[in-house]
């Protein structure tokens, strides 16, 4: 059913500040730059940044993680040094954490083993830095057990639980590895708390989930959803709001 993460929606107050951070500081190129929304492709995932002018709004103070080539990690750390990044070691890779202008906690992890082969000799180091996808999103939930059951019905499996705080880490199915346009990603569910780098779990986050059959996914999740929402796209999408206020947009995997 679940194939991968298609898009992540964030809410911001001012697009010019977001444009400066995500475009100028992180080097992302906008595929769409309108009055109320910015869309940045990051590997197979679209990062959709919105002002609060409609539904879905996008998430507030969302903690999420970009993947980057492992051999670029130290240069990312240096590039963002004036933002005082926090750093954590996770087994074989490291992650840094910085806050964007709207208090989203942006993680960059050197998780990709393969190095880039398209660099130009002598190119500016900052210009050659890259982000390859989004491998984690953190949601705030009111009832961890109930939320775990909901997302388990979509194909997420538990890979880790918190010992000192109420959190659970879920991973999407490995099928994404077999489809070059998608990658596996993790969903962290937190009851209200502060985590690493004093990050929050996001509230009213919009997750675009690539699935084999949007109708079947929506039917499976509808038992837990508060309401069905219009998509306004006229395409192969279904949209539901869960009991914690998060909006799930199910997108046909072949249409992304």
FIPAZA-918648 format. One record per residue: z, y, x of N, C-alpha, C in turn. Coordinates in pm, whole numbers, padded with zeros to 5 digits, always signed. Each point is the difference from the previous one (the first is absolute). Example, Ala and Ser with C-alpha at 12.3 -4.5 7.8 and 13.67 -1.06 7.14 Angstrom:
// FIPAZA-918648
+00780-00569+01319+00000+00119-00089+00000+00120+00090
-00072+00105-00035+00006+00119+00082+00073+00109-00077
END
This chain:
// FIPAZA-918648
+00000-00121+00083+00000+00121-00083+00000+00125+00086
+00108+00021+00079+00009+00118+00087-00081-00021+00127
-00083+00098+00035-00081-00008+00121+00051+00096+00107
+00038+00121-00037+00047+00094+00100+00031+00136-00059
+00038+00094+00086+00029+00136-00041-00131+00080+00001
-00033+00059-00115-00123+00080-00012+00027+00147+00025
+00111+00054-00056+00034+00139+00027+00149+00024-00023
+00048+00108+00059+00138+00045-00014-00003+00146-00040
+00072+00034-00107+00006+00138-00046+00131+00067+00038
-00010+00119+00060+00115+00082+00035-00009+00133-00072
+00116+00059-00033+00003+00133-00060+00047+00102+00103
-00066+00116+00003+00038+00109+00089+00003+00131-00078
+00069+00100+00055+00002+00131-00065-00124+00082+00033
-00037-00003+00128-00109+00087+00045-00101-00082+00080
-00125+00001-00045-00102-00078+00067-00031+00053+00139
+00014+00132+00022-00033+00052+00132+00095-00055+00106
+00129-00015-00034+00095-00059+00095-00034-00147+00025
-00032-00073-00106-00036-00140+00014-00128-00015+00083
-00095+00088-00024-00127-00004+00074+00024+00024+00150
+00090+00091+00030+00031+00029+00139+00066-00120+00068
+00091-00066-00072+00071-00114+00059-00090-00121+00012
-00062-00041-00111-00076-00125+00002-00136+00016+00066
-00060+00117-00015-00129+00023+00063+00011+00044+00144
+00077+00107+00024+00008+00055+00135+00091-00081+00093
+00119-00038-00049+00094-00070+00087-00032-00149+00013
-00034-00065-00111-00026-00144+00006-00147-00033+00018
-00085+00099-00011-00141-00022+00029-00079-00074-00106
+00050+00000-00124-00072-00067-00107-00110+00090-00055
-00111-00060-00038-00112+00073-00057-00002-00020-00151
-00002+00111-00075+00003-00007-00145-00136-00043-00055
+00003-00099-00089-00121-00038-00073-00018+00089-00121
+00109+00057-00049-00003+00092-00114+00107+00105+00022
-00035+00127-00022+00093+00110+00024-00018+00101-00113
+00079-00019-00107-00013+00085-00117+00117+00095-00014
+00008+00066-00115+00108+00095-00025+00134-00069-00022
-00003-00124-00049+00125-00068-00035+00019-00134+00067
-00098-00048+00077+00014-00132+00061-00076-00005+00132
+00060-00069+00096-00064-00034+00127-00008-00152+00006
-00111-00053+00047-00014-00145+00017-00038-00027+00145
+00087-00076+00068-00024-00037+00139-00019-00151+00010
-00119-00048+00036-00015-00143+00028+00072-00036+00131
+00081-00105-00006+00070-00050+00119-00029-00149+00007
-00101-00037+00079-00044-00139-00004-00048-00032-00141
+00048-00110-00058-00042-00038-00135+00076+00069-00113
+00098+00087+00035+00089+00060-00100-00031+00149-00013
+00001+00050-00123-00009+00144-00024+00140+00057-00018
+00032+00103+00079+00124+00076-00019-00036+00118-00090
+00055+00001-00121-00031+00102-00099+00119+00096-00012
-00022+00123+00036+00106+00101+00004-00027+00101-00110
+00096+00018-00091-00022+00080-00120+00107+00105-00020
-00041+00110-00059+00096+00092-00059+00035-00054-00138
+00120+00033-00055+00042-00058-00128-00067+00069-00120
-00125-00035-00023-00075+00061-00110-00040-00099-00108
+00027-00128+00021-00038-00101-00099+00067-00132+00031
-00042-00103-00071+00055-00135+00016-00112-00091+00049
+00023-00082+00102+00125-00017+00075+00023+00115+00098
+00126+00033+00022+00032+00112+00088-00007-00038+00147
+00032-00124+00032+00024-00038+00139+00150+00001+00027
+00041-00064+00111+00142-00018+00026+00065+00118+00069
+00131+00013-00022+00083+00096+00071+00076-00070+00112
+00025+00072+00108+00073-00046+00120-00023-00148+00031
-00127-00039+00003-00035-00141+00020+00001-00036+00148
+00062-00113+00032-00006-00055+00135-00115-00102+00002
-00096+00023+00089-00112-00094+00013-00042-00005+00145
-00082-00100+00037-00029-00025+00141-00149-00015+00026
-00050+00080+00096-00136-00016+00051+00001-00104+00112
-00106-00077+00008-00022-00085+00117-00088+00074+00100
+00022-00031+00128-00078+00060+00109-00019-00106+00108
-00106+00012+00080-00015-00093+00113+00121+00006+00091
+00047-00116+00044+00119-00005+00084-00013+00079+00127
-00122+00005+00058-00016+00072+00126-00007+00151-00018
+00006+00046-00124+00002+00145-00025+00140+00050-00035
+00095-00091-00016+00130+00039-00053+00068+00106+00086
+00004-00020+00131+00069+00097+00086-00064+00138-00009
-00131+00004-00016-00066+00130-00012+00030+00064-00136
+00017-00080-00104+00045+00056-00128+00140+00059+00016
+00086-00071+00070+00136+00049+00020-00001+00133+00073
-00083+00012+00100-00011+00126+00073-00064+00109-00085
-00102-00036-00076-00073+00096-00083+00091+00065-00105
+00097-00077-00051+00089+00049-00106+00138+00035+00053
+00013+00017+00130+00132+00020+00060+00070+00125-00050
-00076+00104-00036+00065+00123-00046+00056-00014-00142
-00026-00112-00066+00059-00026-00131+00125-00086+00012
+00045-00025+00122+00121-00079+00027-00003-00136-00071
-00100-00081+00029-00009-00130-00067+00116-00091+00036
+00046-00076-00098+00094-00109+00027-00082-00125+00030
+00056-00090+00079-00074-00118+00044+00085-00124-00017
-00064-00110-00047+00069-00127-00021-00090-00112+00051
+00064-00099+00064-00072-00119+00048+00012-00110-00105
-00114-00059-00039-00003-00112-00093-00069-00117+00068
+00076-00085+00065-00061-00114+00066-00100+00045+00105
-00128-00032-00024-00103+00027+00098-00064+00138-00013
+00037+00076-00102-00060+00133-00012+00107+00105-00025
-00040+00125+00024+00089+00114-00021-00056+00089-00111
+00089+00072-00065-00040+00097-00102+00069+00133+00027
-00070+00108-00031+00059+00133+00003+00001+00056-00142
+00093+00091-00025+00019+00058-00133+00005+00151+00011
-00080+00067-00081+00005+00145-00012-00007+00036-00148
+00045+00120-00034-00008+00048-00138-00119+00093-00015
-00072-00014-00111-00108+00095-00027+00061+00123-00068
-00078+00104-00030+00058+00123-00055+00065-00016-00137
-00027-00110-00069+00058-00023-00133+00105-00110+00000
+00053-00033+00118+00110-00095+00015-00042-00145-00024
-00129-00031+00008-00041-00139+00008+00028-00048+00142
+00058-00118+00013+00028-00056+00132-00122-00081+00044
-00068+00050+00103-00124-00060+00048+00031-00084+00124
-00024-00129-00012+00020-00092+00111-00137-00031+00063
-00004-00009+00131-00118-00047+00071+00043-00116+00087
-00056-00117-00028+00036-00120+00075-00116-00050+00084
+00029-00034+00124-00104-00056+00087-00018-00147-00028
-00049-00030-00119-00004-00137-00050-00131-00072+00027
-00107+00073+00028-00130-00063+00020-00013-00048+00145
-00030-00127+00018-00013-00056+00134-00128+00044+00069
-00107+00016-00079-00128+00030+00062-00009+00148+00038
-00058+00026+00116-00024+00136+00045-00131+00050-00058
-00011+00130-00011-00127+00058-00044-00103-00009+00111
-00125-00019-00040-00109-00011+00097-00096+00117-00009
+00030+00098-00086-00096+00109-00023+00042+00130+00069
+00098-00006+00091+00043+00121+00067-00105+00045+00102
-00010+00130+00015-00091+00058+00098+00080+00034+00125
-00048-00045+00116+00070+00030+00125+00014+00151+00017
+00121+00042+00034+00023+00142+00023+00031+00078-00126
+00001-00067-00117+00029+00070-00125+00147+00042-00003
+00028+00108-00071+00137+00046-00017+00084-00110-00064
+00121-00025+00054+00083-00108-00050+00031+00015-00148
+00031+00124-00043+00033+00021-00140-00119-00033-00090
-00120+00033+00045-00119-00025-00081-00027-00148-00015
+00047-00082+00096-00029-00143-00006+00109-00081-00068
+00107+00064-00046+00105-00071-00073-00053-00044-00136
+00051-00112-00048-00052-00052-00127+00112-00063-00083
-00020+00002-00130+00084-00071-00096-00091-00097-00073
+00044-00124-00015-00090-00105-00045+00027-00052-00141
+00111+00041-00060+00032-00046-00134+00142+00038-00038
+00047-00050-00114+00138+00016-00045+00055-00139-00020
+00108-00033+00073+00050-00137-00005+00134-00013-00072
+00057+00111-00049+00129-00009-00069+00018+00121-00090
+00058-00025-00119+00040+00106-00092+00138-00035-00052
+00088+00099-00009+00137-00022-00047+00019+00066-00136
+00046-00078-00097+00027+00049-00134+00150-00001-00027
+00050+00104-00067+00138-00002-00048+00003-00064-00137
+00095-00093-00020+00013-00070-00128+00146+00003-00044
+00021-00012-00129+00137+00004-00051+00066-00138-00001
-00081-00105-00015+00052-00137-00008-00086-00084+00094
+00054-00032+00117-00078-00068+00103-00047-00137-00045
+00085-00076-00065-00038-00135-00042-00114+00003-00102
+00010+00093-00096-00105+00010-00101-00131+00045+00062
+00006+00096+00091-00122+00048+00065-00064-00110+00084
+00082-00078+00068-00054-00112+00079-00075-00098-00088
+00054-00030-00118-00069-00091-00091-00132+00058-00047
-00002+00131-00030-00124+00062-00048-00112-00012+00102
+00030+00039+00123-00105+00000+00100-00033-00141+00049
+00096-00090-00013-00029-00140+00030-00107-00057-00091
-00005+00045-00125-00102-00048-00093-00140+00041+00042
-00011+00104+00082-00131+00045+00047-00044-00072+00127
+00088-00081+00058-00036-00075+00120+00074+00040+00125
+00090+00099-00008+00081+00036+00116+00106-00107+00024
+00029-00028+00129+00101-00098+00036+00105+00065+00089
+00124-00043-00014+00112+00054+00078-00012-00046+00145
+00008+00095+00094+00000-00035+00142+00128+00047+00070
+00080+00086-00066+00121+00049+00064+00091+00062-00106
+00131-00013+00024+00099+00065-00088+00099+00075+00088
+00053+00109-00055+00098+00078+00075+00135-00068+00004
+00066+00006+00115+00135-00053+00013+00104+00106-00031
-00028+00124+00042+00099+00106-00013-00033+00098-00112
-00114-00016-00065-00034+00087-00113-00095-00073-00093
-00008+00049-00124-00077-00066-00104-00148+00034+00015
-00073-00090+00065-00143+00018+00020-00066-00137+00013
-00126-00007-00035-00074-00124+00017-00142+00037+00044
-00054-00078+00091-00136+00023+00050-00091-00109-00056
-00107+00043-00064-00097-00090-00059-00133+00014+00074
-00074-00110+00007-00131+00005+00067-00108-00051-00094
-00112+00070+00002-00113-00043-00079-00059-00129+00055
-00079-00071-00079-00052-00130+00042-00094+00011+00118
-00008-00106+00079-00083-00002+00119-00148+00002-00028
-00039-00011-00127-00142+00002-00033-00067+00125+00053
+00075+00110+00010-00059+00126+00047-00058-00014+00140
+00058-00089+00080-00050-00017+00136-00143-00056+00001
-00037-00068-00109-00132-00062-00005-00106+00096-00054
+00042+00118-00042-00093+00099-00053+00004+00121+00092
-00109+00026+00069+00002+00099+00106+00036+00139-00049
-00023+00028-00127+00025+00135-00050+00147+00024-00037
+00083-00105+00002+00140+00014-00037+00089-00064+00105
+00125+00048+00004+00098-00057+00092+00128-00027-00078
+00079-00098+00045+00129-00022-00064+00089+00123+00015
+00086+00024-00097+00097+00109+00014+00131-00042-00061
+00106+00068+00043+00135-00031-00045+00047+00106-00097
+00079-00046-00095+00064+00088-00096+00150-00016+00018
+00068+00111+00034+00146-00002+00010+00056+00058-00129
+00098-00069-00058+00070+00047-00119+00143+00033+00040
+00041+00125-00026+00135+00045+00034+00070+00050-00124
+00125-00042-00019+00084+00074-00093+00034+00134+00065
+00037+00103-00077+00014+00136+00056+00088+00003+00124
-00056+00054+00109+00068+00002+00130-00089+00073+00099
+00055+00024+00118-00079+00048+00114-00018-00115+00097
-00121-00013+00053-00029-00107+00094-00018+00053+00141
-00085-00068+00078-00030+00045+00135-00057+00141-00003
+00038+00080+00097-00044+00139+00011+00038+00081-00124
+00108-00042-00068+00046+00066-00123-00110+00007-00106
-00085-00101-00003-00108-00002-00098+00051-00045-00136
-00065+00053-00105+00024-00045-00137-00106-00102-00038
+00032-00080-00100-00106-00070-00071-00069+00099-00093
-00131-00013-00015-00074+00094-00082+00031-00015-00148
-00004+00112-00072+00012-00002-00146-00135+00036-00061
-00025-00053-00119-00127+00005-00073-00122-00005+00092
+00000-00100+00089-00112-00024+00091-00118-00058-00078
-00121+00039+00037-00118-00069-00054-00056-00094+00104
-00006-00128-00036-00060-00102+00085-00131-00045-00062
-00107+00009+00076-00126-00058-00041-00011-00138+00061
+00003-00104-00084-00002-00138+00049-00136-00062-00028
-00066-00046+00107-00126-00070-00016+00030-00144-00044
-00058-00038-00111+00024-00132-00058-00134-00063-00039
+00001-00131-00015-00122-00069-00041-00041+00035-00142
+00100+00016-00088-00030+00023-00142+00102+00101-00054
-00039+00128-00014+00094+00101-00048+00059-00032-00138
-00080-00058-00089+00051-00034-00133+00110-00105+00009
-00022-00103+00083+00100-00105+00014+00126+00053+00067
-00016+00085+00101+00117+00058+00068+00080+00086-00096
-00069+00082-00080+00068+00086-00095+00071-00083-00106
-00062-00108-00043+00065-00086-00100+00125-00064+00057
-00007-00046+00127+00118-00059+00064+00113+00100+00012
-00032+00122+00039+00103+00101+00024+00047+00068-00128
-00078-00012-00107+00033+00073-00123+00133-00043-00060
+00045-00122+00030+00129-00045-00052+00114+00083+00058
-00022+00065+00116+00104+00079+00065-00024+00150-00012
-00118+00040-00043-00039+00140+00006+00058+00079-00117
+00024+00129+00023+00045+00089-00107-00116+00043-00088
-00114+00026+00061-00113+00048-00079-00129-00017+00077
-00109-00005-00076-00133+00000+00056-00050+00144+00006
-00071+00035+00108-00049+00136+00018-00152+00000+00010
-00063+00106-00048-00145+00009+00017-00037+00019+00146
-00116-00050+00040-00044+00016+00139-00091+00121+00015
-00075+00033-00103-00090+00114+00008-00120-00024+00087
-00014-00122+00055-00110-00027+00092-00117-00067-00068
+00027-00068-00111-00105-00073-00068-00046-00122+00077
+00069-00034+00109-00042-00111+00083+00088-00122-00019
-00002-00085+00101+00070-00127-00006+00143+00020+00047
+00081+00071-00080+00138+00029+00034+00089-00015-00122
+00128-00036+00027+00104+00000-00103+00123+00063+00062
+00076+00075-00079+00113+00075+00056+00123-00019-00089
+00114-00032+00064+00126-00021-00069+00112+00073+00074
+00102+00038-00076+00120+00059+00060+00113-00102-00010
+00070-00023+00113+00107-00100-00001+00132+00065-00042
+00106-00080-00022+00127+00056-00048+00065+00101+00094
-00038+00003+00128+00054+00098+00093-00086+00125+00011
-00106+00007-00082-00086+00118+00000-00115-00005+00098
-00015-00110+00074-00114-00013+00091-00125-00036-00080
-00113+00054+00042-00126-00024-00068-00084-00097+00082
-00040-00110-00062-00085-00099+00066-00140+00011-00058
-00096+00028+00085-00140+00003-00040-00067-00124+00057
-00040-00090-00088-00067-00122+00042-00150+00026+00009
-00054-00022+00119-00140+00032+00029-00073-00129+00034
-00118-00017-00056-00080-00118+00033-00032-00002+00149
+00034-00109+00068-00014-00006+00145-00143+00023+00045
-00096-00046-00072-00139+00016+00043-00051+00141-00021
+00076+00081-00079-00048+00137-00028+00045+00101+00103
+00095-00040+00088+00051+00094+00101-00094+00008+00119
END
